[in-house]
Amino acid sequence: MLHELKRGEWGRLIISSCLFPRYDIGDMIEAMGKNYFRIFGRAKTSTILEHRLYRLLFGKFI
């Protein structure tokens, strides 16, 4: 669940509807703390590697 993510953890956005009970739309979410979340891209290998590299070079270590 979205509210269970701790600061710095990643998750995937899954929506529910009558037609699609659990549909993974492919967006990656990062918890920023204090109920703030950031969508940083689609769940592709290139996006995940780019985000890990960016966090390594410019981000704070959590």
N, CA, C and O atoms as a Tripos MOL2 file, in Angstrom:
@<TRIPOS>MOLECULE
protein
  248   247    62     0     0
PROTEIN
NO_CHARGES

@<TRIPOS>ATOM
      1 N           0.8370   -1.1820    0.0000 N.3       1 MET1
      2 CA          0.0000    0.0000    0.0000 C.3       1 MET1
      3 C           0.8810    1.2450    0.0000 C.2       1 MET1
      4 O           2.0060    1.2320    0.4990 O.2       1 MET1
      5 N           0.3560    2.2900   -0.5570 N.am      2 LEU2
      6 CA          1.1090    3.5280   -0.6860 C.3       2 LEU2
      7 C           1.4960    4.1080    0.6700 C.2       2 LEU2
      8 O           2.6080    4.6090    0.8370 O.2       2 LEU2
      9 N           0.5920    4.0430    1.6310 N.am      3 HIS3
     10 CA          0.8770    4.6250    2.9430 C.3       3 HIS3
     11 C           1.9000    3.8160    3.7490 C.2       3 HIS3
     12 O           2.3780    4.2940    4.7780 O.2       3 HIS3
     13 N           2.2410    2.6120    3.3070 N.am      4 GLU4
     14 CA          3.2090    1.7790    4.0130 C.3       4 GLU4
     15 C           4.6490    2.0180    3.5580 C.2       4 GLU4
     16 O           5.5810    1.5050    4.1770 O.2       4 GLU4
     17 N           4.8440    2.7940    2.4820 N.am      5 LEU5
     18 CA          6.1980    3.0590    1.9940 C.3       5 LEU5
     19 C           6.9360    3.9850    2.9540 C.2       5 LEU5
     20 O           6.3850    4.9800    3.4240 O.2       5 LEU5
     21 N           8.1750    3.6450    3.2330 N.am      6 LYS6
     22 CA          9.0430    4.4820    4.0530 C.3       6 LYS6
     23 C           9.8220    5.4160    3.1390 C.2       6 LYS6
     24 O           9.8950    5.1920    1.9310 O.2       6 LYS6
     25 N          10.4000    6.4570    3.7140 N.am      7 ARG7
     26 CA         11.1630    7.4290    2.9320 C.3       7 ARG7
     27 C          12.2780    6.7270    2.1550 C.2       7 ARG7
     28 O          13.0540    5.9580    2.7240 O.2       7 ARG7
     29 N          12.3490    7.0000    0.8540 N.am      8 GLY8
     30 CA         13.3720    6.4180   -0.0060 C.3       8 GLY8
     31 C          12.9780    5.1080   -0.6630 C.2       8 GLY8
     32 O          13.6780    4.6450   -1.5630 O.2       8 GLY8
     33 N          11.8850    4.4990   -0.2420 N.am      9 GLU9
     34 CA         11.4500    3.2400   -0.8570 C.3       9 GLU9
     35 C          10.6980    3.5170   -2.1490 C.2       9 GLU9
     36 O          10.1080    4.5830   -2.3280 O.2       9 GLU9
     37 N          10.7290    2.5440   -3.0410 N.am     10 TRP10
     38 CA         10.0370    2.6310   -4.3140 C.3      10 TRP10
     39 C           8.8520    1.6930   -4.3280 C.2      10 TRP10
     40 O           8.8230    0.6890   -3.6150 O.2      10 TRP10
     41 N           7.8740    2.0340   -5.1520 N.am     11 GLY11
     42 CA          6.7130    1.1710   -5.3490 C.3      11 GLY11
     43 C           6.1750    1.3630   -6.7570 C.2      11 GLY11
     44 O           6.6540    2.2060   -7.5150 O.2      11 GLY11
     45 N           5.1730    0.5680   -7.0870 N.am     12 ARG12
     46 CA          4.5270    0.6640   -8.3960 C.3      12 ARG12
     47 C           3.0780    1.0660   -8.1900 C.2      12 ARG12
     48 O           2.4410    0.6640   -7.2160 O.2      12 ARG12
     49 N           2.5630    1.8680   -9.1220 N.am     13 LEU13
     50 CA          1.1920    2.3390   -9.0330 C.3      13 LEU13
     51 C           0.2530    1.3120   -9.6600 C.2      13 LEU13
     52 O           0.3660    1.0010  -10.8450 O.2      13 LEU13
     53 N          -0.6710    0.7900   -8.8620 N.am     14 ILE14
     54 CA         -1.6580   -0.1870   -9.3130 C.3      14 ILE14
     55 C          -3.0350    0.3920   -9.0280 C.2      14 ILE14
     56 O          -3.3200    0.7900   -7.8980 O.2      14 ILE14
     57 N          -3.8870    0.4410  -10.0410 N.am     15 ILE15
     58 CA         -5.2300    0.9870   -9.8670 C.3      15 ILE15
     59 C          -6.2540   -0.1360   -9.9020 C.2      15 ILE15
     60 O          -5.9860   -1.2280  -10.4040 O.2      15 ILE15
     61 N          -7.4210    0.1490   -9.3640 N.am     16 SER16
     62 CA         -8.5160   -0.8240   -9.3590 C.3      16 SER16
     63 C          -9.7650   -0.1940   -9.9560 C.2      16 SER16
     64 O         -10.0540    0.9800   -9.7240 O.2      16 SER16
     65 N         -10.4990   -0.9830  -10.7250 N.am     17 SER17
     66 CA        -11.7840   -0.5680  -11.2760 C.3      17 SER17
     67 C         -12.6510   -1.8180  -11.4040 C.2      17 SER17
     68 O         -12.2000   -2.9290  -11.1230 O.2      17 SER17
     69 N         -13.8660   -1.6310  -11.8180 N.am     18 CYS18
     70 CA        -14.7540   -2.7820  -11.9950 C.3      18 CYS18
     71 C         -14.2610   -3.6970  -13.1140 C.2      18 CYS18
     72 O         -14.3480   -4.9200  -13.0070 O.2      18 CYS18
     73 N         -13.7520   -3.1090  -14.1690 N.am     19 LEU19
     74 CA        -13.2830   -3.8740  -15.3130 C.3      19 LEU19
     75 C         -11.9340   -4.5450  -15.0460 C.2      19 LEU19
     76 O         -11.7260   -5.6990  -15.4220 O.2      19 LEU19
     77 N         -11.0240   -3.8240  -14.3990 N.am     20 PHE20
     78 CA         -9.6900   -4.3330  -14.0730 C.3      20 PHE20
     79 C          -9.4850   -4.2440  -12.5610 C.2      20 PHE20
     80 O          -9.1510   -3.1730  -12.0530 O.2      20 PHE20
     81 N          -9.6760   -5.3430  -11.8340 N.am     21 PRO21
     82 CA         -9.5670   -5.2910  -10.3730 C.3      21 PRO21
     83 C          -8.1840   -4.8600   -9.8770 C.2      21 PRO21
     84 O          -8.0980   -4.1390   -8.8830 O.2      21 PRO21
     85 N          -7.1270   -5.2710  -10.5230 N.am     22 ARG22
     86 CA         -5.7610   -4.8550  -10.1630 C.3      22 ARG22
     87 C          -4.9920   -4.6540  -11.4590 C.2      22 ARG22
     88 O          -4.5380   -5.6180  -12.0750 O.2      22 ARG22
     89 N          -4.8480   -3.3950  -11.8710 N.am     23 TYR23
     90 CA         -4.1900   -3.0880  -13.1330 C.3      23 TYR23
     91 C          -2.9210   -2.2890  -12.8610 C.2      23 TYR23
     92 O          -2.9850   -1.1760  -12.3370 O.2      23 TYR23
     93 N          -1.7780   -2.8480  -13.2120 N.am     24 ASP24
     94 CA         -0.4950   -2.1870  -13.0310 C.3      24 ASP24
     95 C          -0.2670   -1.2560  -14.2170 C.2      24 ASP24
     96 O          -0.0320   -1.7190  -15.3330 O.2      24 ASP24
     97 N          -0.3350    0.0550  -13.9830 N.am     25 ILE25
     98 CA         -0.1800    0.9920  -15.0870 C.3      25 ILE25
     99 C           1.2790    1.2790  -15.4060 C.2      25 ILE25
    100 O           1.5760    1.9230  -16.4120 O.2      25 ILE25
    101 N           2.2010    0.8060  -14.5570 N.am     26 GLY26
    102 CA          3.6160    0.8790  -14.8800 C.3      26 GLY26
    103 C           4.3560    2.0870  -14.3600 C.2      26 GLY26
    104 O           5.5200    2.2760  -14.7130 O.2      26 GLY26
    105 N           3.7370    2.9170  -13.5350 N.am     27 ASP27
    106 CA          4.4290    4.0760  -12.9850 C.3      27 ASP27
    107 C           5.1900    3.6880  -11.7250 C.2      27 ASP27
    108 O           4.6860    2.9300  -10.8970 O.2      27 ASP27
    109 N           6.4110    4.2130  -11.5840 N.am     28 MET28
    110 CA          7.2300    3.9830  -10.4030 C.3      28 MET28
    111 C           7.0840    5.1840   -9.4680 C.2      28 MET28
    112 O           7.1370    6.3340   -9.9040 O.2      28 MET28
    113 N           6.9000    4.9020   -8.1800 N.am     29 ILE29
    114 CA          6.6760    5.9320   -7.1760 C.3      29 ILE29
    115 C           7.7750    5.8350   -6.1290 C.2      29 ILE29
    116 O           8.1800    4.7380   -5.7450 O.2      29 ILE29
    117 N           8.2560    6.9870   -5.6680 N.am     30 GLU30
    118 CA          9.2340    7.0370   -4.5910 C.3      30 GLU30
    119 C           8.6220    7.8160   -3.4340 C.2      30 GLU30
    120 O           8.0660    8.8950   -3.6370 O.2      30 GLU30
    121 N           8.7230    7.2750   -2.2190 N.am     31 ALA31
    122 CA          8.2410    7.9700   -1.0270 C.3      31 ALA31
    123 C           9.2720    9.0210   -0.6390 C.2      31 ALA31
    124 O          10.4590    8.7180   -0.5170 O.2      31 ALA31
    125 N           8.8210   10.2530   -0.4440 N.am     32 MET32
    126 CA          9.7180   11.3460   -0.0990 C.3      32 MET32
    127 C           9.6290   11.7290    1.3700 C.2      32 MET32
    128 O          10.3900   12.5810    1.8310 O.2      32 MET32
    129 N           8.7180   11.1190    2.1090 N.am     33 GLY33
    130 CA          8.5470   11.4200    3.5310 C.3      33 GLY33
    131 C           7.3750   12.3550    3.7640 C.2      33 GLY33
    132 O           6.9980   13.1340    2.8880 O.2      33 GLY33
    133 N           6.8010   12.2670    4.9620 N.am     34 LYS34
    134 CA          5.6760   13.1260    5.3840 C.3      34 LYS34
    135 C           4.5340   13.1140    4.3740 C.2      34 LYS34
    136 O           4.0030   14.1700    4.0310 O.2      34 LYS34
    137 N           4.1550   11.9450    3.9000 N.am     35 ASN35
    138 CA          3.0480   11.7510    2.9630 C.3      35 ASN35
    139 C           3.2520   12.4450    1.6180 C.2      35 ASN35
    140 O           2.2780   12.8100    0.9600 O.2      35 ASN35
    141 N           4.4950   12.6280    1.2060 N.am     36 TYR36
    142 CA          4.8020   13.1520   -0.1160 C.3      36 TYR36
    143 C           5.3760   12.0230   -0.9600 C.2      36 TYR36
    144 O           6.2360   11.2670   -0.5100 O.2      36 TYR36
    145 N           4.8850   11.9220   -2.1930 N.am     37 PHE37
    146 CA          5.3160   10.8720   -3.1050 C.3      37 PHE37
    147 C           5.6550   11.4960   -4.4420 C.2      37 PHE37
    148 O           5.1310   12.5510   -4.8010 O.2      37 PHE37
    149 N           6.5410   10.8320   -5.1790 N.am     38 ARG38
    150 CA          6.9800   11.3510   -6.4620 C.3      38 ARG38
    151 C           6.9320   10.2270   -7.4780 C.2      38 ARG38
    152 O           7.4490    9.1370   -7.2330 O.2      38 ARG38
    153 N           6.3100   10.4900   -8.6190 N.am     39 ILE39
    154 CA          6.3200    9.5350   -9.7260 C.3      39 ILE39
    155 C           7.5080    9.9050  -10.5980 C.2      39 ILE39
    156 O           7.5800   11.0240  -11.1060 O.2      39 ILE39
    157 N           8.4430    8.9720  -10.7750 N.am     40 PHE40
    158 CA          9.6610    9.3090  -11.4970 C.3      40 PHE40
    159 C           9.7810    8.6110  -12.8400 C.2      40 PHE40
    160 O          10.8100    8.7560  -13.5000 O.2      40 PHE40
    161 N           8.7910    7.8720  -13.2670 N.am     41 GLY41
    162 CA          8.8480    7.2900  -14.6030 C.3      41 GLY41
    163 C           8.1740    5.9360  -14.6840 C.2      41 GLY41
    164 O           7.5820    5.4460  -13.7220 O.2      41 GLY41
    165 N           8.2810    5.3540  -15.8530 N.am     42 ARG42
    166 CA          7.7190    4.0250  -16.1000 C.3      42 ARG42
    167 C           8.6490    2.9440  -15.5820 C.2      42 ARG42
    168 O           9.8420    3.1760  -15.3880 O.2      42 ARG42
    169 N           8.0980    1.7670  -15.3590 N.am     43 ALA43
    170 CA          8.8620    0.6360  -14.8220 C.3      43 ALA43
    171 C           9.6240   -0.0600  -15.9470 C.2      43 ALA43
    172 O           9.3170   -1.1940  -16.3130 O.2      43 ALA43
    173 N          10.6200    0.6370  -16.4880 N.am     44 LYS44
    174 CA         11.4980    0.0830  -17.5070 C.3      44 LYS44
    175 C          12.8920   -0.0160  -16.9090 C.2      44 LYS44
    176 O          13.2320    0.7230  -15.9850 O.2      44 LYS44
    177 N          13.6770   -0.9080  -17.4250 N.am     45 THR45
    178 CA         15.0380   -1.0940  -16.9230 C.3      45 THR45
    179 C          15.8460    0.1860  -17.0500 C.2      45 THR45
    180 O          16.5850    0.5400  -16.1320 O.2      45 THR45
    181 N          15.7210    0.8820  -18.1630 N.am     46 SER46
    182 CA         16.5060    2.1060  -18.3670 C.3      46 SER46
    183 C          16.1180    3.1970  -17.3700 C.2      46 SER46
    184 O          16.9910    3.9080  -16.8720 O.2      46 SER46
    185 N          14.8380    3.3400  -17.0740 N.am     47 THR47
    186 CA         14.3840    4.3480  -16.1160 C.3      47 THR47
    187 C          14.8680    4.0270  -14.7140 C.2      47 THR47
    188 O          15.3050    4.9210  -13.9890 O.2      47 THR47
    189 N          14.7980    2.7690  -14.3270 N.am     48 ILE48
    190 CA         15.2310    2.3630  -12.9900 C.3      48 ILE48
    191 C          16.7400    2.5680  -12.8330 C.2      48 ILE48
    192 O          17.1880    3.0710  -11.8030 O.2      48 ILE48
    193 N          17.5240    2.1860  -13.8380 N.am     49 LEU49
    194 CA         18.9740    2.3910  -13.7800 C.3      49 LEU49
    195 C          19.3330    3.8750  -13.7400 C.2      49 LEU49
    196 O          20.2310    4.2820  -13.0020 O.2      49 LEU49
    197 N          18.6370    4.6730  -14.5260 N.am     50 GLU50
    198 CA         18.8820    6.1150  -14.5340 C.3      50 GLU50
    199 C          18.5870    6.7290  -13.1720 C.2      50 GLU50
    200 O          19.3480    7.5680  -12.6890 O.2      50 GLU50
    201 N          17.4930    6.3180  -12.5560 N.am     51 HIS51
    202 CA         17.1160    6.8560  -11.2450 C.3      51 HIS51
    203 C          18.1070    6.4140  -10.1670 C.2      51 HIS51
    204 O          18.4570    7.2110   -9.2970 O.2      51 HIS51
    205 N          18.5600    5.1730  -10.2050 N.am     52 ARG52
    206 CA         19.5720    4.7040   -9.2410 C.3      52 ARG52
    207 C          20.8820    5.4820   -9.3950 C.2      52 ARG52
    208 O          21.4990    5.8590   -8.3990 O.2      52 ARG52
    209 N          21.3030    5.7210  -10.6260 N.am     53 LEU53
    210 CA         22.5200    6.4800  -10.8750 C.3      53 LEU53
    211 C          22.3800    7.9180  -10.3790 C.2      53 LEU53
    212 O          23.2970    8.4530   -9.7560 O.2      53 LEU53
    213 N          21.2450    8.5380  -10.6530 N.am     54 TYR54
    214 CA         21.0010    9.9110  -10.2050 C.3      54 TYR54
    215 C          21.0430    9.9930   -8.6780 C.2      54 TYR54
    216 O          21.6480   10.9110   -8.1240 O.2      54 TYR54
    217 N          20.3950    9.0240   -7.9880 N.am     55 ARG55
    218 CA         20.4210    9.0150   -6.5300 C.3      55 ARG55
    219 C          21.8230    8.7990   -5.9950 C.2      55 ARG55
    220 O          22.1910    9.3680   -4.9670 O.2      55 ARG55
    221 N          22.6080    7.9870   -6.6800 N.am     56 LEU56
    222 CA         23.9740    7.7330   -6.2470 C.3      56 LEU56
    223 C          24.8410    8.9780   -6.3740 C.2      56 LEU56
    224 O          25.6340    9.2750   -5.4810 O.2      56 LEU56
    225 N          24.6990    9.7040   -7.4690 N.am     57 LEU57
    226 CA         25.5460   10.8740   -7.7210 C.3      57 LEU57
    227 C          25.0690   12.1400   -7.0170 C.2      57 LEU57
    228 O          25.8880   12.8990   -6.4990 O.2      57 LEU57
    229 N          23.7580   12.3800   -6.9880 N.am     58 PHE58
    230 CA         23.2570   13.6710   -6.5180 C.3      58 PHE58
    231 C          22.3460   13.5900   -5.3100 C.2      58 PHE58
    232 O          22.0980   14.6060   -4.6600 O.2      58 PHE58
    233 N          21.8400   12.4070   -4.9910 N.am     59 GLY59
    234 CA         20.8730   12.2800   -3.9180 C.3      59 GLY59
    235 C          21.5150   12.0890   -2.5550 C.2      59 GLY59
    236 O          22.7140   11.8420   -2.4320 O.2      59 GLY59
    237 N          20.6950   12.2100   -1.5630 N.am     60 LYS60
    238 CA         21.1300   11.9540   -0.2010 C.3      60 LYS60
    239 C          20.9990   10.4650    0.0770 C.2      60 LYS60
    240 O          20.0710    9.8200   -0.4110 O.2      60 LYS60
    241 N          21.8990    9.9300    0.8370 N.am     61 PHE61
    242 CA         21.8120    8.5250    1.2230 C.3      61 PHE61
    243 C          20.8600    8.4070    2.3930 C.2      61 PHE61
    244 O          20.9830    9.1110    3.3960 O.2      61 PHE61
    245 N          19.9170    7.5110    2.2440 N.am     62 ILE62
    246 CA         18.8730    7.3480    3.2650 C.3      62 ILE62
    247 C          19.1400    6.1030    4.0710 C.2      62 ILE62
    248 O          18.3770    5.7820    4.9830 O.2      62 ILE62
@<TRIPOS>BOND
     1     1     2 1
     2     2     3 1
     3     3     4 2
     4     3     5 am
     5     5     6 1
     6     6     7 1
     7     7     8 2
     8     7     9 am
     9     9    10 1
    10    10    11 1
    11    11    12 2
    12    11    13 am
    13    13    14 1
    14    14    15 1
    15    15    16 2
    16    15    17 am
    17    17    18 1
    18    18    19 1
    19    19    20 2
    20    19    21 am
    21    21    22 1
    22    22    23 1
    23    23    24 2
    24    23    25 am
    25    25    26 1
    26    26    27 1
    27    27    28 2
    28    27    29 am
    29    29    30 1
    30    30    31 1
    31    31    32 2
    32    31    33 am
    33    33    34 1
    34    34    35 1
    35    35    36 2
    36    35    37 am
    37    37    38 1
    38    38    39 1
    39    39    40 2
    40    39    41 am
    41    41    42 1
    42    42    43 1
    43    43    44 2
    44    43    45 am
    45    45    46 1
    46    46    47 1
    47    47    48 2
    48    47    49 am
    49    49    50 1
    50    50    51 1
    51    51    52 2
    52    51    53 am
    53    53    54 1
    54    54    55 1
    55    55    56 2
    56    55    57 am
    57    57    58 1
    58    58    59 1
    59    59    60 2
    60    59    61 am
    61    61    62 1
    62    62    63 1
    63    63    64 2
    64    63    65 am
    65    65    66 1
    66    66    67 1
    67    67    68 2
    68    67    69 am
    69    69    70 1
    70    70    71 1
    71    71    72 2
    72    71    73 am
    73    73    74 1
    74    74    75 1
    75    75    76 2
    76    75    77 am
    77    77    78 1
    78    78    79 1
    79    79    80 2
    80    79    81 am
    81    81    82 1
    82    82    83 1
    83    83    84 2
    84    83    85 am
    85    85    86 1
    86    86    87 1
    87    87    88 2
    88    87    89 am
    89    89    90 1
    90    90    91 1
    91    91    92 2
    92    91    93 am
    93    93    94 1
    94    94    95 1
    95    95    96 2
    96    95    97 am
    97    97    98 1
    98    98    99 1
    99    99   100 2
   100    99   101 am
   101   101   102 1
   102   102   103 1
   103   103   104 2
   104   103   105 am
   105   105   106 1
   106   106   107 1
   107   107   108 2
   108   107   109 am
   109   109   110 1
   110   110   111 1
   111   111   112 2
   112   111   113 am
   113   113   114 1
   114   114   115 1
   115   115   116 2
   116   115   117 am
   117   117   118 1
   118   118   119 1
   119   119   120 2
   120   119   121 am
   121   121   122 1
   122   122   123 1
   123   123   124 2
   124   123   125 am
   125   125   126 1
   126   126   127 1
   127   127   128 2
   128   127   129 am
   129   129   130 1
   130   130   131 1
   131   131   132 2
   132   131   133 am
   133   133   134 1
   134   134   135 1
   135   135   136 2
   136   135   137 am
   137   137   138 1
   138   138   139 1
   139   139   140 2
   140   139   141 am
   141   141   142 1
   142   142   143 1
   143   143   144 2
   144   143   145 am
   145   145   146 1
   146   146   147 1
   147   147   148 2
   148   147   149 am
   149   149   150 1
   150   150   151 1
   151   151   152 2
   152   151   153 am
   153   153   154 1
   154   154   155 1
   155   155   156 2
   156   155   157 am
   157   157   158 1
   158   158   159 1
   159   159   160 2
   160   159   161 am
   161   161   162 1
   162   162   163 1
   163   163   164 2
   164   163   165 am
   165   165   166 1
   166   166   167 1
   167   167   168 2
   168   167   169 am
   169   169   170 1
   170   170   171 1
   171   171   172 2
   172   171   173 am
   173   173   174 1
   174   174   175 1
   175   175   176 2
   176   175   177 am
   177   177   178 1
   178   178   179 1
   179   179   180 2
   180   179   181 am
   181   181   182 1
   182   182   183 1
   183   183   184 2
   184   183   185 am
   185   185   186 1
   186   186   187 1
   187   187   188 2
   188   187   189 am
   189   189   190 1
   190   190   191 1
   191   191   192 2
   192   191   193 am
   193   193   194 1
   194   194   195 1
   195   195   196 2
   196   195   197 am
   197   197   198 1
   198   198   199 1
   199   199   200 2
   200   199   201 am
   201   201   202 1
   202   202   203 1
   203   203   204 2
   204   203   205 am
   205   205   206 1
   206   206   207 1
   207   207   208 2
   208   207   209 am
   209   209   210 1
   210   210   211 1
   211   211   212 2
   212   211   213 am
   213   213   214 1
   214   214   215 1
   215   215   216 2
   216   215   217 am
   217   217   218 1
   218   218   219 1
   219   219   220 2
   220   219   221 am
   221   221   222 1
   222   222   223 1
   223   223   224 2
   224   223   225 am
   225   225   226 1
   226   226   227 1
   227   227   228 2
   228   227   229 am
   229   229   230 1
   230   230   231 1
   231   231   232 2
   232   231   233 am
   233   233   234 1
   234   234   235 1
   235   235   236 2
   236   235   237 am
   237   237   238 1
   238   238   239 1
   239   239   240 2
   240   239   241 am
   241   241   242 1
   242   242   243 1
   243   243   244 2
   244   243   245 am
   245   245   246 1
   246   246   247 1
   247   247   248 2
@<TRIPOS>SUBSTRUCTURE
     1 MET1         2 RESIDUE 1 A MET
     2 LEU2         6 RESIDUE 1 A LEU
     3 HIS3        10 RESIDUE 1 A HIS
     4 GLU4        14 RESIDUE 1 A GLU
     5 LEU5        18 RESIDUE 1 A LEU
     6 LYS6        22 RESIDUE 1 A LYS
     7 ARG7        26 RESIDUE 1 A ARG
     8 GLY8        30 RESIDUE 1 A GLY
     9 GLU9        34 RESIDUE 1 A GLU
    10 TRP10       38 RESIDUE 1 A TRP
    11 GLY11       42 RESIDUE 1 A GLY
    12 ARG12       46 RESIDUE 1 A ARG
    13 LEU13       50 RESIDUE 1 A LEU
    14 ILE14       54 RESIDUE 1 A ILE
    15 ILE15       58 RESIDUE 1 A ILE
    16 SER16       62 RESIDUE 1 A SER
    17 SER17       66 RESIDUE 1 A SER
    18 CYS18       70 RESIDUE 1 A CYS
    19 LEU19       74 RESIDUE 1 A LEU
    20 PHE20       78 RESIDUE 1 A PHE
    21 PRO21       82 RESIDUE 1 A PRO
    22 ARG22       86 RESIDUE 1 A ARG
    23 TYR23       90 RESIDUE 1 A TYR
    24 ASP24       94 RESIDUE 1 A ASP
    25 ILE25       98 RESIDUE 1 A ILE
    26 GLY26      102 RESIDUE 1 A GLY
    27 ASP27      106 RESIDUE 1 A ASP
    28 MET28      110 RESIDUE 1 A MET
    29 ILE29      114 RESIDUE 1 A ILE
    30 GLU30      118 RESIDUE 1 A GLU
    31 ALA31      122 RESIDUE 1 A ALA
    32 MET32      126 RESIDUE 1 A MET
    33 GLY33      130 RESIDUE 1 A GLY
    34 LYS34      134 RESIDUE 1 A LYS
    35 ASN35      138 RESIDUE 1 A ASN
    36 TYR36      142 RESIDUE 1 A TYR
    37 PHE37      146 RESIDUE 1 A PHE
    38 ARG38      150 RESIDUE 1 A ARG
    39 ILE39      154 RESIDUE 1 A ILE
    40 PHE40      158 RESIDUE 1 A PHE
    41 GLY41      162 RESIDUE 1 A GLY
    42 ARG42      166 RESIDUE 1 A ARG
    43 ALA43      170 RESIDUE 1 A ALA
    44 LYS44      174 RESIDUE 1 A LYS
    45 THR45      178 RESIDUE 1 A THR
    46 SER46      182 RESIDUE 1 A SER
    47 THR47      186 RESIDUE 1 A THR
    48 ILE48      190 RESIDUE 1 A ILE
    49 LEU49      194 RESIDUE 1 A LEU
    50 GLU50      198 RESIDUE 1 A GLU
    51 HIS51      202 RESIDUE 1 A HIS
    52 ARG52      206 RESIDUE 1 A ARG
    53 LEU53      210 RESIDUE 1 A LEU
    54 TYR54      214 RESIDUE 1 A TYR
    55 ARG55      218 RESIDUE 1 A ARG
    56 LEU56      222 RESIDUE 1 A LEU
    57 LEU57      226 RESIDUE 1 A LEU
    58 PHE58      230 RESIDUE 1 A PHE
    59 GLY59      234 RESIDUE 1 A GLY
    60 LYS60      238 RESIDUE 1 A LYS
    61 PHE61      242 RESIDUE 1 A PHE
    62 ILE62      246 RESIDUE 1 A ILE
